[in-house]
Amino acid sequence: MSYLLRVELPDVPGSLGRLASAIGAAGGNISAIEIVERSSGVYAVDDVFLTADDVMPDTIVSACNELDDVRVLWISRYAAGENLFLDLEAVESMTESPGQALERLVDALPDVFRVDWGIHVRRTDDHIEVVRGTTAAPASIPDELSWPERLERGERIDVPDKWEGLVAAGTAIDADSAIVVGRRGGPEFLDSEVARLGHLVALAGSIARNA
């Protein structure tokens, strides 16, 4: 079974080694580690991709939480395993087809940000329409969804009641459209993730305009 573990740990020498040892002792096998956010000399937030065929995920979590100053933020099944689709790969995909840069980015969002879905939405006179969405994306968007004026530089979104249990973030493409991503059950979007989303959307728009 493959899992994605998001963990906060001290940004000091040896922390990652102790974490890896604890995961291994609990029966997990690490496939890849990606630094999601870092405050030099204070803390780091890492995504750890691991397999644990004969171990319950709670066992892995307990082993990590027993370490000093280590906190598991989230663990979930993750089918992609170690095949990470990083930001640079998304950029490469966009530049391969500049006229479809936004579409390419939307399609890549679930893998790049480890989210359940990504959508390109646009406001018309009477509603918000989905221009493009990934497989699990909602077919329609509630009118009470926070709108792009608030998303200029990217931010977390307060979701409607009907989306209870979902965390979302978005960033504006222009005055009438935006890119929104959603995760069911967390974890909350970090500042670094929101910033990355903003940068990638801005880059996609620039690539498309210069196509």
mmCIF file of the C-alpha atoms, coordinates in Angstrom:
data_MODEL
# 
_entry.id   MODEL 
# 
loop_
_atom_site.group_PDB 
_atom_site.id 
_atom_site.type_symbol 
_atom_site.label_atom_id 
_atom_site.label_alt_id 
_atom_site.label_comp_id 
_atom_site.label_asym_id 
_atom_site.label_entity_id 
_atom_site.label_seq_id 
_atom_site.pdbx_PDB_ins_code 
_atom_site.Cartn_x 
_atom_site.Cartn_y 
_atom_site.Cartn_z 
_atom_site.occupancy 
_atom_site.B_iso_or_equiv 
_atom_site.pdbx_formal_charge 
_atom_site.auth_seq_id 
_atom_site.auth_comp_id 
_atom_site.auth_asym_id 
_atom_site.auth_atom_id 
_atom_site.pdbx_PDB_model_num 
ATOM 1   C CA . MET A 1 1   ? 0.000   0.000  0.000   1.00 0.00 ? 1   MET A CA 1 
ATOM 2   C CA . SER A 1 2   ? 1.313   3.459  -0.910  1.00 0.00 ? 2   SER A CA 1 
ATOM 3   C CA . TYR A 1 3   ? 0.872   6.490  1.353   1.00 0.00 ? 3   TYR A CA 1 
ATOM 4   C CA . LEU A 1 4   ? 1.639   10.185 1.382   1.00 0.00 ? 4   LEU A CA 1 
ATOM 5   C CA . LEU A 1 5   ? 2.758   11.390 4.811   1.00 0.00 ? 5   LEU A CA 1 
ATOM 6   C CA . ARG A 1 6   ? 3.098   15.112 5.507   1.00 0.00 ? 6   ARG A CA 1 
ATOM 7   C CA . VAL A 1 7   ? 5.241   15.776 8.552   1.00 0.00 ? 7   VAL A CA 1 
ATOM 8   C CA . GLU A 1 8   ? 6.678   18.799 10.324  1.00 0.00 ? 8   GLU A CA 1 
ATOM 9   C CA . LEU A 1 9   ? 10.125  18.333 11.859  1.00 0.00 ? 9   LEU A CA 1 
ATOM 10  C CA . PRO A 1 10  ? 13.006  20.464 13.155  1.00 0.00 ? 10  PRO A CA 1 
ATOM 11  C CA . ASP A 1 11  ? 15.256  21.842 10.414  1.00 0.00 ? 11  ASP A CA 1 
ATOM 12  C CA . VAL A 1 12  ? 18.431  20.614 12.077  1.00 0.00 ? 12  VAL A CA 1 
ATOM 13  C CA . PRO A 1 13  ? 21.015  17.974 11.081  1.00 0.00 ? 13  PRO A CA 1 
ATOM 14  C CA . GLY A 1 14  ? 19.877  14.449 11.773  1.00 0.00 ? 14  GLY A CA 1 
ATOM 15  C CA . SER A 1 15  ? 16.121  15.122 11.922  1.00 0.00 ? 15  SER A CA 1 
ATOM 16  C CA . LEU A 1 16  ? 15.373  13.523 8.579   1.00 0.00 ? 16  LEU A CA 1 
ATOM 17  C CA . GLY A 1 17  ? 17.560  10.524 9.395   1.00 0.00 ? 17  GLY A CA 1 
ATOM 18  C CA . ARG A 1 18  ? 15.717  9.956  12.681  1.00 0.00 ? 18  ARG A CA 1 
ATOM 19  C CA . LEU A 1 19  ? 12.392  10.228 10.869  1.00 0.00 ? 19  LEU A CA 1 
ATOM 20  C CA . ALA A 1 20  ? 13.477  7.714  8.226   1.00 0.00 ? 20  ALA A CA 1 
ATOM 21  C CA . SER A 1 21  ? 14.698  5.311  10.908  1.00 0.00 ? 21  SER A CA 1 
ATOM 22  C CA . ALA A 1 22  ? 11.404  5.556  12.794  1.00 0.00 ? 22  ALA A CA 1 
ATOM 23  C CA . ILE A 1 23  ? 9.388   4.887  9.639   1.00 0.00 ? 23  ILE A CA 1 
ATOM 24  C CA . GLY A 1 24  ? 11.616  1.930  8.773   1.00 0.00 ? 24  GLY A CA 1 
ATOM 25  C CA . ALA A 1 25  ? 11.383  0.466  12.285  1.00 0.00 ? 25  ALA A CA 1 
ATOM 26  C CA . ALA A 1 26  ? 7.587   0.706  12.075  1.00 0.00 ? 26  ALA A CA 1 
ATOM 27  C CA . GLY A 1 27  ? 7.563   -1.301 8.846   1.00 0.00 ? 27  GLY A CA 1 
ATOM 28  C CA . GLY A 1 28  ? 7.404   1.465  6.245   1.00 0.00 ? 28  GLY A CA 1 
ATOM 29  C CA . ASN A 1 29  ? 9.631   1.786  3.202   1.00 0.00 ? 29  ASN A CA 1 
ATOM 30  C CA . ILE A 1 30  ? 10.344  5.340  1.990   1.00 0.00 ? 30  ILE A CA 1 
ATOM 31  C CA . SER A 1 31  ? 10.166  5.841  -1.792  1.00 0.00 ? 31  SER A CA 1 
ATOM 32  C CA . ALA A 1 32  ? 10.761  9.599  -2.011  1.00 0.00 ? 32  ALA A CA 1 
ATOM 33  C CA . ILE A 1 33  ? 10.857  12.762 0.089   1.00 0.00 ? 33  ILE A CA 1 
ATOM 34  C CA . GLU A 1 34  ? 9.999   16.279 -1.075  1.00 0.00 ? 34  GLU A CA 1 
ATOM 35  C CA . ILE A 1 35  ? 10.506  19.450 0.981   1.00 0.00 ? 35  ILE A CA 1 
ATOM 36  C CA . VAL A 1 36  ? 7.226   21.375 0.855   1.00 0.00 ? 36  VAL A CA 1 
ATOM 37  C CA . GLU A 1 37  ? 8.077   24.290 3.129   1.00 0.00 ? 37  GLU A CA 1 
ATOM 38  C CA . ARG A 1 38  ? 11.133  25.303 5.124   1.00 0.00 ? 38  ARG A CA 1 
ATOM 39  C CA . SER A 1 39  ? 12.114  27.876 7.720   1.00 0.00 ? 39  SER A CA 1 
ATOM 40  C CA . SER A 1 40  ? 15.888  27.567 7.817   1.00 0.00 ? 40  SER A CA 1 
ATOM 41  C CA . GLY A 1 41  ? 17.134  26.434 11.199  1.00 0.00 ? 41  GLY A CA 1 
ATOM 42  C CA . VAL A 1 42  ? 13.605  26.266 12.637  1.00 0.00 ? 42  VAL A CA 1 
ATOM 43  C CA . TYR A 1 43  ? 11.402  23.684 10.955  1.00 0.00 ? 43  TYR A CA 1 
ATOM 44  C CA . ALA A 1 44  ? 10.688  21.893 7.677   1.00 0.00 ? 44  ALA A CA 1 
ATOM 45  C CA . VAL A 1 45  ? 7.507   20.403 6.263   1.00 0.00 ? 45  VAL A CA 1 
ATOM 46  C CA . ASP A 1 46  ? 8.184   17.326 4.145   1.00 0.00 ? 46  ASP A CA 1 
ATOM 47  C CA . ASP A 1 47  ? 5.998   15.073 2.027   1.00 0.00 ? 47  ASP A CA 1 
ATOM 48  C CA . VAL A 1 48  ? 7.143   11.478 2.484   1.00 0.00 ? 48  VAL A CA 1 
ATOM 49  C CA . PHE A 1 49  ? 6.035   8.889  -0.061  1.00 0.00 ? 49  PHE A CA 1 
ATOM 50  C CA . LEU A 1 50  ? 6.173   5.390  1.417   1.00 0.00 ? 50  LEU A CA 1 
ATOM 51  C CA . THR A 1 51  ? 4.883   1.860  1.138   1.00 0.00 ? 51  THR A CA 1 
ATOM 52  C CA . ALA A 1 52  ? 3.698   -0.206 4.091   1.00 0.00 ? 52  ALA A CA 1 
ATOM 53  C CA . ASP A 1 53  ? 2.163   -3.455 2.898   1.00 0.00 ? 53  ASP A CA 1 
ATOM 54  C CA . ASP A 1 54  ? 1.661   -5.175 6.250   1.00 0.00 ? 54  ASP A CA 1 
ATOM 55  C CA . VAL A 1 55  ? 1.366   -2.168 8.549   1.00 0.00 ? 55  VAL A CA 1 
ATOM 56  C CA . MET A 1 56  ? -1.551  0.063  9.448   1.00 0.00 ? 56  MET A CA 1 
ATOM 57  C CA . PRO A 1 57  ? -0.929  3.766  8.750   1.00 0.00 ? 57  PRO A CA 1 
ATOM 58  C CA . ASP A 1 58  ? -1.647  4.560  12.415  1.00 0.00 ? 58  ASP A CA 1 
ATOM 59  C CA . THR A 1 59  ? 1.469   2.595  13.322  1.00 0.00 ? 59  THR A CA 1 
ATOM 60  C CA . ILE A 1 60  ? 3.591   4.819  11.083  1.00 0.00 ? 60  ILE A CA 1 
ATOM 61  C CA . VAL A 1 61  ? 1.991   7.952  12.521  1.00 0.00 ? 61  VAL A CA 1 
ATOM 62  C CA . SER A 1 62  ? 2.601   6.834  16.105  1.00 0.00 ? 62  SER A CA 1 
ATOM 63  C CA . ALA A 1 63  ? 6.251   6.057  15.385  1.00 0.00 ? 63  ALA A CA 1 
ATOM 64  C CA . CYS A 1 64  ? 6.788   9.526  13.901  1.00 0.00 ? 64  CYS A CA 1 
ATOM 65  C CA . ASN A 1 65  ? 4.947   11.353 16.672  1.00 0.00 ? 65  ASN A CA 1 
ATOM 66  C CA . GLU A 1 66  ? 7.133   9.686  19.284  1.00 0.00 ? 66  GLU A CA 1 
ATOM 67  C CA . LEU A 1 67  ? 10.115  11.663 17.980  1.00 0.00 ? 67  LEU A CA 1 
ATOM 68  C CA . ASP A 1 68  ? 10.912  14.938 19.725  1.00 0.00 ? 68  ASP A CA 1 
ATOM 69  C CA . ASP A 1 69  ? 9.403   18.008 18.018  1.00 0.00 ? 69  ASP A CA 1 
ATOM 70  C CA . VAL A 1 70  ? 8.005   15.932 15.131  1.00 0.00 ? 70  VAL A CA 1 
ATOM 71  C CA . ARG A 1 71  ? 4.343   16.292 14.183  1.00 0.00 ? 71  ARG A CA 1 
ATOM 72  C CA . VAL A 1 72  ? 2.426   14.339 11.552  1.00 0.00 ? 72  VAL A CA 1 
ATOM 73  C CA . LEU A 1 73  ? 0.103   16.747 9.747   1.00 0.00 ? 73  LEU A CA 1 
ATOM 74  C CA . TRP A 1 74  ? -1.608  14.257 7.473   1.00 0.00 ? 74  TRP A CA 1 
ATOM 75  C CA . ILE A 1 75  ? -1.438  10.744 6.051   1.00 0.00 ? 75  ILE A CA 1 
ATOM 76  C CA . SER A 1 76  ? -3.458  9.329  3.179   1.00 0.00 ? 76  SER A CA 1 
ATOM 77  C CA . ARG A 1 77  ? -3.464  6.625  0.550   1.00 0.00 ? 77  ARG A CA 1 
ATOM 78  C CA . TYR A 1 78  ? -1.538  7.866  -2.484  1.00 0.00 ? 78  TYR A CA 1 
ATOM 79  C CA . ALA A 1 79  ? -1.644  5.826  -5.663  1.00 0.00 ? 79  ALA A CA 1 
ATOM 80  C CA . ALA A 1 80  ? 1.059   7.823  -7.465  1.00 0.00 ? 80  ALA A CA 1 
ATOM 81  C CA . GLY A 1 81  ? 3.762   6.430  -5.195  1.00 0.00 ? 81  GLY A CA 1 
ATOM 82  C CA . GLU A 1 82  ? 7.165   7.816  -6.049  1.00 0.00 ? 82  GLU A CA 1 
ATOM 83  C CA . ASN A 1 83  ? 6.252   9.030  -9.556  1.00 0.00 ? 83  ASN A CA 1 
ATOM 84  C CA . LEU A 1 84  ? 6.266   12.707 -8.620  1.00 0.00 ? 84  LEU A CA 1 
ATOM 85  C CA . PHE A 1 85  ? 5.061   15.261 -11.118 1.00 0.00 ? 85  PHE A CA 1 
ATOM 86  C CA . LEU A 1 86  ? 7.009   18.307 -10.040 1.00 0.00 ? 86  LEU A CA 1 
ATOM 87  C CA . ASP A 1 87  ? 6.584   21.947 -10.910 1.00 0.00 ? 87  ASP A CA 1 
ATOM 88  C CA . LEU A 1 88  ? 9.278   21.856 -13.577 1.00 0.00 ? 88  LEU A CA 1 
ATOM 89  C CA . GLU A 1 89  ? 7.527   19.010 -15.342 1.00 0.00 ? 89  GLU A CA 1 
ATOM 90  C CA . ALA A 1 90  ? 4.325   21.068 -15.372 1.00 0.00 ? 90  ALA A CA 1 
ATOM 91  C CA . VAL A 1 91  ? 6.228   23.986 -16.883 1.00 0.00 ? 91  VAL A CA 1 
ATOM 92  C CA . GLU A 1 92  ? 7.740   21.693 -19.516 1.00 0.00 ? 92  GLU A CA 1 
ATOM 93  C CA . SER A 1 93  ? 4.275   20.419 -20.419 1.00 0.00 ? 93  SER A CA 1 
ATOM 94  C CA . MET A 1 94  ? 2.978   23.989 -20.772 1.00 0.00 ? 94  MET A CA 1 
ATOM 95  C CA . THR A 1 95  ? 5.843   25.102 -22.992 1.00 0.00 ? 95  THR A CA 1 
ATOM 96  C CA . GLU A 1 96  ? 5.376   22.084 -25.243 1.00 0.00 ? 96  GLU A CA 1 
ATOM 97  C CA . SER A 1 97  ? 1.919   23.416 -26.147 1.00 0.00 ? 97  SER A CA 1 
ATOM 98  C CA . PRO A 1 98  ? 1.880   27.167 -25.407 1.00 0.00 ? 98  PRO A CA 1 
ATOM 99  C CA . GLY A 1 99  ? -1.602  27.739 -26.793 1.00 0.00 ? 99  GLY A CA 1 
ATOM 100 C CA . GLN A 1 100 ? -2.972  25.229 -24.299 1.00 0.00 ? 100 GLN A CA 1 
ATOM 101 C CA . ALA A 1 101 ? -0.798  26.209 -21.338 1.00 0.00 ? 101 ALA A CA 1 
ATOM 102 C CA . LEU A 1 102 ? -3.716  26.770 -18.952 1.00 0.00 ? 102 LEU A CA 1 
ATOM 103 C CA . GLU A 1 103 ? -5.354  23.495 -19.948 1.00 0.00 ? 103 GLU A CA 1 
ATOM 104 C CA . ARG A 1 104 ? -2.065  21.641 -19.453 1.00 0.00 ? 104 ARG A CA 1 
ATOM 105 C CA . LEU A 1 105 ? -1.642  23.214 -16.016 1.00 0.00 ? 105 LEU A CA 1 
ATOM 106 C CA . VAL A 1 106 ? -5.172  22.316 -14.908 1.00 0.00 ? 106 VAL A CA 1 
ATOM 107 C CA . ASP A 1 107 ? -4.626  18.703 -15.968 1.00 0.00 ? 107 ASP A CA 1 
ATOM 108 C CA . ALA A 1 108 ? -1.389  18.561 -13.962 1.00 0.00 ? 108 ALA A CA 1 
ATOM 109 C CA . LEU A 1 109 ? -2.740  20.119 -10.744 1.00 0.00 ? 109 LEU A CA 1 
ATOM 110 C CA . PRO A 1 110 ? -3.735  16.903 -8.906  1.00 0.00 ? 110 PRO A CA 1 
ATOM 111 C CA . ASP A 1 111 ? -0.230  15.494 -9.222  1.00 0.00 ? 111 ASP A CA 1 
ATOM 112 C CA . VAL A 1 112 ? 1.698   18.722 -8.716  1.00 0.00 ? 112 VAL A CA 1 
ATOM 113 C CA . PHE A 1 113 ? -0.169  19.728 -5.546  1.00 0.00 ? 113 PHE A CA 1 
ATOM 114 C CA . ARG A 1 114 ? -1.458  16.352 -4.336  1.00 0.00 ? 114 ARG A CA 1 
ATOM 115 C CA . VAL A 1 115 ? -5.068  17.512 -4.557  1.00 0.00 ? 115 VAL A CA 1 
ATOM 116 C CA . ASP A 1 116 ? -8.273  15.718 -5.498  1.00 0.00 ? 116 ASP A CA 1 
ATOM 117 C CA . TRP A 1 117 ? -9.142  18.114 -8.281  1.00 0.00 ? 117 TRP A CA 1 
ATOM 118 C CA . GLY A 1 118 ? -8.287  21.295 -10.109 1.00 0.00 ? 118 GLY A CA 1 
ATOM 119 C CA . ILE A 1 119 ? -10.583 23.589 -12.103 1.00 0.00 ? 119 ILE A CA 1 
ATOM 120 C CA . HIS A 1 120 ? -10.453 26.652 -14.298 1.00 0.00 ? 120 HIS A CA 1 
ATOM 121 C CA . VAL A 1 121 ? -13.552 28.740 -13.515 1.00 0.00 ? 121 VAL A CA 1 
ATOM 122 C CA . ARG A 1 122 ? -14.969 31.859 -15.157 1.00 0.00 ? 122 ARG A CA 1 
ATOM 123 C CA . ARG A 1 123 ? -17.639 34.311 -14.024 1.00 0.00 ? 123 ARG A CA 1 
ATOM 124 C CA . THR A 1 124 ? -20.408 35.129 -16.460 1.00 0.00 ? 124 THR A CA 1 
ATOM 125 C CA . ASP A 1 125 ? -23.331 37.507 -15.953 1.00 0.00 ? 125 ASP A CA 1 
ATOM 126 C CA . ASP A 1 126 ? -25.389 35.139 -13.809 1.00 0.00 ? 126 ASP A CA 1 
ATOM 127 C CA . HIS A 1 127 ? -23.171 32.286 -12.597 1.00 0.00 ? 127 HIS A CA 1 
ATOM 128 C CA . ILE A 1 128 ? -19.716 30.763 -12.333 1.00 0.00 ? 128 ILE A CA 1 
ATOM 129 C CA . GLU A 1 129 ? -18.909 28.215 -15.029 1.00 0.00 ? 129 GLU A CA 1 
ATOM 130 C CA . VAL A 1 130 ? -16.273 25.496 -15.098 1.00 0.00 ? 130 VAL A CA 1 
ATOM 131 C CA . VAL A 1 131 ? -14.109 26.021 -18.171 1.00 0.00 ? 131 VAL A CA 1 
ATOM 132 C CA . ARG A 1 132 ? -11.978 22.956 -17.553 1.00 0.00 ? 132 ARG A CA 1 
ATOM 133 C CA . GLY A 1 133 ? -11.752 20.484 -14.708 1.00 0.00 ? 133 GLY A CA 1 
ATOM 134 C CA . THR A 1 134 ? -9.896  17.310 -13.842 1.00 0.00 ? 134 THR A CA 1 
ATOM 135 C CA . THR A 1 135 ? -11.636 13.947 -13.500 1.00 0.00 ? 135 THR A CA 1 
ATOM 136 C CA . ALA A 1 136 ? -12.855 14.385 -9.919  1.00 0.00 ? 136 ALA A CA 1 
ATOM 137 C CA . ALA A 1 137 ? -13.686 18.094 -10.227 1.00 0.00 ? 137 ALA A CA 1 
ATOM 138 C CA . PRO A 1 138 ? -17.216 19.307 -9.390  1.00 0.00 ? 138 PRO A CA 1 
ATOM 139 C CA . ALA A 1 139 ? -19.434 19.899 -12.412 1.00 0.00 ? 139 ALA A CA 1 
ATOM 140 C CA . SER A 1 140 ? -20.692 23.210 -11.043 1.00 0.00 ? 140 SER A CA 1 
ATOM 141 C CA . ILE A 1 141 ? -19.445 25.826 -8.615  1.00 0.00 ? 141 ILE A CA 1 
ATOM 142 C CA . PRO A 1 142 ? -21.617 27.306 -5.833  1.00 0.00 ? 142 PRO A CA 1 
ATOM 143 C CA . ASP A 1 143 ? -22.299 31.015 -6.320  1.00 0.00 ? 143 ASP A CA 1 
ATOM 144 C CA . GLU A 1 144 ? -21.102 31.691 -2.764  1.00 0.00 ? 144 GLU A CA 1 
ATOM 145 C CA . LEU A 1 145 ? -17.558 30.576 -3.607  1.00 0.00 ? 145 LEU A CA 1 
ATOM 146 C CA . SER A 1 146 ? -15.013 33.310 -2.877  1.00 0.00 ? 146 SER A CA 1 
ATOM 147 C CA . TRP A 1 147 ? -14.413 35.178 -6.118  1.00 0.00 ? 147 TRP A CA 1 
ATOM 148 C CA . PRO A 1 148 ? -11.157 36.207 -7.888  1.00 0.00 ? 148 PRO A CA 1 
ATOM 149 C CA . GLU A 1 149 ? -10.951 39.761 -6.572  1.00 0.00 ? 149 GLU A CA 1 
ATOM 150 C CA . ARG A 1 150 ? -9.739  38.135 -3.368  1.00 0.00 ? 150 ARG A CA 1 
ATOM 151 C CA . LEU A 1 151 ? -7.514  35.673 -5.187  1.00 0.00 ? 151 LEU A CA 1 
ATOM 152 C CA . GLU A 1 152 ? -5.210  38.079 -7.001  1.00 0.00 ? 152 GLU A CA 1 
ATOM 153 C CA . ARG A 1 153 ? -2.054  36.778 -5.340  1.00 0.00 ? 153 ARG A CA 1 
ATOM 154 C CA . GLY A 1 154 ? -3.483  33.407 -4.382  1.00 0.00 ? 154 GLY A CA 1 
ATOM 155 C CA . GLU A 1 155 ? -5.017  32.399 -1.076  1.00 0.00 ? 155 GLU A CA 1 
ATOM 156 C CA . ARG A 1 156 ? -6.905  29.741 0.824   1.00 0.00 ? 156 ARG A CA 1 
ATOM 157 C CA . ILE A 1 157 ? -10.632 29.706 0.131   1.00 0.00 ? 157 ILE A CA 1 
ATOM 158 C CA . ASP A 1 158 ? -13.492 29.521 2.632   1.00 0.00 ? 158 ASP A CA 1 
ATOM 159 C CA . VAL A 1 159 ? -15.606 26.785 1.061   1.00 0.00 ? 159 VAL A CA 1 
ATOM 160 C CA . PRO A 1 160 ? -19.429 26.642 1.057   1.00 0.00 ? 160 PRO A CA 1 
ATOM 161 C CA . ASP A 1 161 ? -21.255 24.416 3.570   1.00 0.00 ? 161 ASP A CA 1 
ATOM 162 C CA . LYS A 1 162 ? -22.058 21.900 0.839   1.00 0.00 ? 162 LYS A CA 1 
ATOM 163 C CA . TRP A 1 163 ? -18.308 21.271 0.514   1.00 0.00 ? 163 TRP A CA 1 
ATOM 164 C CA . GLU A 1 164 ? -17.812 20.437 4.189   1.00 0.00 ? 164 GLU A CA 1 
ATOM 165 C CA . GLY A 1 165 ? -14.593 18.485 4.736   1.00 0.00 ? 165 GLY A CA 1 
ATOM 166 C CA . LEU A 1 166 ? -12.880 20.075 1.741   1.00 0.00 ? 166 LEU A CA 1 
ATOM 167 C CA . VAL A 1 167 ? -9.967  22.508 1.839   1.00 0.00 ? 167 VAL A CA 1 
ATOM 168 C CA . ALA A 1 168 ? -9.420  24.733 -1.182  1.00 0.00 ? 168 ALA A CA 1 
ATOM 169 C CA . ALA A 1 169 ? -7.083  27.373 -2.537  1.00 0.00 ? 169 ALA A CA 1 
ATOM 170 C CA . GLY A 1 170 ? -7.093  29.479 -5.664  1.00 0.00 ? 170 GLY A CA 1 
ATOM 171 C CA . THR A 1 171 ? -5.486  32.247 -7.620  1.00 0.00 ? 171 THR A CA 1 
ATOM 172 C CA . ALA A 1 172 ? -6.874  34.637 -10.239 1.00 0.00 ? 172 ALA A CA 1 
ATOM 173 C CA . ILE A 1 173 ? -5.977  34.421 -13.919 1.00 0.00 ? 173 ILE A CA 1 
ATOM 174 C CA . ASP A 1 174 ? -7.675  37.754 -14.623 1.00 0.00 ? 174 ASP A CA 1 
ATOM 175 C CA . ALA A 1 175 ? -10.630 39.763 -13.325 1.00 0.00 ? 175 ALA A CA 1 
ATOM 176 C CA . ASP A 1 176 ? -13.156 37.153 -14.423 1.00 0.00 ? 176 ASP A CA 1 
ATOM 177 C CA . SER A 1 177 ? -11.438 33.786 -14.098 1.00 0.00 ? 177 SER A CA 1 
ATOM 178 C CA . ALA A 1 178 ? -9.390  31.760 -11.660 1.00 0.00 ? 178 ALA A CA 1 
ATOM 179 C CA . ILE A 1 179 ? -7.760  28.421 -10.966 1.00 0.00 ? 179 ILE A CA 1 
ATOM 180 C CA . VAL A 1 180 ? -9.043  26.576 -7.893  1.00 0.00 ? 180 VAL A CA 1 
ATOM 181 C CA . VAL A 1 181 ? -7.771  23.344 -6.312  1.00 0.00 ? 181 VAL A CA 1 
ATOM 182 C CA . GLY A 1 182 ? -9.445  21.185 -3.670  1.00 0.00 ? 182 GLY A CA 1 
ATOM 183 C CA . ARG A 1 183 ? -8.459  18.471 -1.181  1.00 0.00 ? 183 ARG A CA 1 
ATOM 184 C CA . ARG A 1 184 ? -10.929 16.315 0.713   1.00 0.00 ? 184 ARG A CA 1 
ATOM 185 C CA . GLY A 1 185 ? -10.018 15.983 4.362   1.00 0.00 ? 185 GLY A CA 1 
ATOM 186 C CA . GLY A 1 186 ? -6.831  18.076 4.266   1.00 0.00 ? 186 GLY A CA 1 
ATOM 187 C CA . PRO A 1 187 ? -4.147  18.911 4.907   1.00 0.00 ? 187 PRO A CA 1 
ATOM 188 C CA . GLU A 1 188 ? -4.612  22.673 4.847   1.00 0.00 ? 188 GLU A CA 1 
ATOM 189 C CA . PHE A 1 189 ? -2.726  24.482 2.090   1.00 0.00 ? 189 PHE A CA 1 
ATOM 190 C CA . LEU A 1 190 ? 0.597   25.869 3.243   1.00 0.00 ? 190 LEU A CA 1 
ATOM 191 C CA . ASP A 1 191 ? 1.717   29.381 2.349   1.00 0.00 ? 191 ASP A CA 1 
ATOM 192 C CA . SER A 1 192 ? 4.402   27.905 0.098   1.00 0.00 ? 192 SER A CA 1 
ATOM 193 C CA . GLU A 1 193 ? 1.821   25.842 -1.823  1.00 0.00 ? 193 GLU A CA 1 
ATOM 194 C CA . VAL A 1 194 ? -0.433  28.853 -2.371  1.00 0.00 ? 194 VAL A CA 1 
ATOM 195 C CA . ALA A 1 195 ? 2.580   30.837 -3.582  1.00 0.00 ? 195 ALA A CA 1 
ATOM 196 C CA . ARG A 1 196 ? 3.595   28.023 -5.956  1.00 0.00 ? 196 ARG A CA 1 
ATOM 197 C CA . LEU A 1 197 ? 0.072   27.890 -7.360  1.00 0.00 ? 197 LEU A CA 1 
ATOM 198 C CA . GLY A 1 198 ? 0.147   31.630 -7.973  1.00 0.00 ? 198 GLY A CA 1 
ATOM 199 C CA . HIS A 1 199 ? 3.511   31.450 -9.729  1.00 0.00 ? 199 HIS A CA 1 
ATOM 200 C CA . LEU A 1 200 ? 2.480   28.556 -11.972 1.00 0.00 ? 200 LEU A CA 1 
ATOM 201 C CA . VAL A 1 201 ? -0.822  30.188 -12.954 1.00 0.00 ? 201 VAL A CA 1 
ATOM 202 C CA . ALA A 1 202 ? 0.948   33.453 -13.762 1.00 0.00 ? 202 ALA A CA 1 
ATOM 203 C CA . LEU A 1 203 ? 3.499   31.560 -15.834 1.00 0.00 ? 203 LEU A CA 1 
ATOM 204 C CA . ALA A 1 204 ? 0.762   29.647 -17.684 1.00 0.00 ? 204 ALA A CA 1 
ATOM 205 C CA . GLY A 1 205 ? -0.959  32.921 -18.520 1.00 0.00 ? 205 GLY A CA 1 
ATOM 206 C CA . SER A 1 206 ? 2.273   34.428 -19.789 1.00 0.00 ? 206 SER A CA 1 
ATOM 207 C CA . ILE A 1 207 ? 3.050   31.378 -21.924 1.00 0.00 ? 207 ILE A CA 1 
ATOM 208 C CA . ALA A 1 208 ? -0.459  31.411 -23.406 1.00 0.00 ? 208 ALA A CA 1 
ATOM 209 C CA . ARG A 1 209 ? -0.346  35.137 -24.207 1.00 0.00 ? 209 ARG A CA 1 
ATOM 210 C CA . ASN A 1 210 ? 2.970   34.772 -26.027 1.00 0.00 ? 210 ASN A CA 1 
ATOM 211 C CA . ALA A 1 211 ? 1.946   31.681 -27.978 1.00 0.00 ? 211 ALA A CA 1 
# 
